[in-house]
Amino acid sequence: MKLGLKSISKSILSVTIALTLLMVMLPQAMASDDICQIGSSGYATLDEALAAVADGQTIKLLSEITHRSGIVVTGKKDHHQSQWL
């Protein structure tokens, strides 16, 4: 089977367009609305993460948030020597 230069160019262009679309759309498909994470589990709110966190686990903030209610931490040590809220 003999392919012409025009056919090869079209194939390369098609593959290039497909890969470009994949690279543009993949990060959006992988994006999440989670603002907190405990291990590999994501949570949409800090309150959800606070309700789910177990002793010894860390809540990681994935984005800047405004949390208007207080947070009470009892029986925990500050291992990072930062201030508790």
Backbone hydrogen bonds, N-H to C=O, Kabsch-Sander energy under -0.5 kcal/mol:
donor,donor_aa,acceptor,acceptor_aa,energy
3,L,1,M,-0.6
8,I,4,G,-2.1
9,S,5,L,-2.3
10,K,6,K,-2.0
11,S,7,S,-2.0
12,I,8,I,-2.5
13,L,9,S,-2.5
14,S,10,K,-2.4
15,V,11,S,-2.3
16,T,12,I,-2.5
17,I,13,L,-2.5
18,A,14,S,-2.4
19,L,15,V,-2.6
20,T,16,T,-2.2
21,L,17,I,-2.5
22,L,18,A,-2.1
23,M,19,L,-2.4
24,V,20,T,-1.9
25,M,21,L,-2.5
26,L,22,L,-2.3
29,A,25,M,-2.0
30,M,26,L,-2.0
31,A,27,P,-0.9
35,I,43,Y,-2.4
36,C,43,Y,-2.0
37,Q,60,K,-1.9
38,I,41,S,-2.6
41,S,38,I,-2.2
43,Y,36,C,-2.6
49,A,45,T,-1.7
50,L,46,L,-3.0
51,A,47,D,-2.0
52,A,48,E,-1.3
53,V,49,A,-1.9
57,Q,54,A,-2.3
60,K,37,Q,-3.2
60,K,58,T,-0.6
61,L,59,I,-0.5
62,L,35,I,-3.2
63,S,35,I,-0.9
67,H,65,I,-0.5
68,R,66,T,-0.6
71,I,85,L,-0.5
73,V,71,I,-0.6
74,T,72,V,-0.5
79,H,77,K,-1.2
81,Q,78,D,-0.7
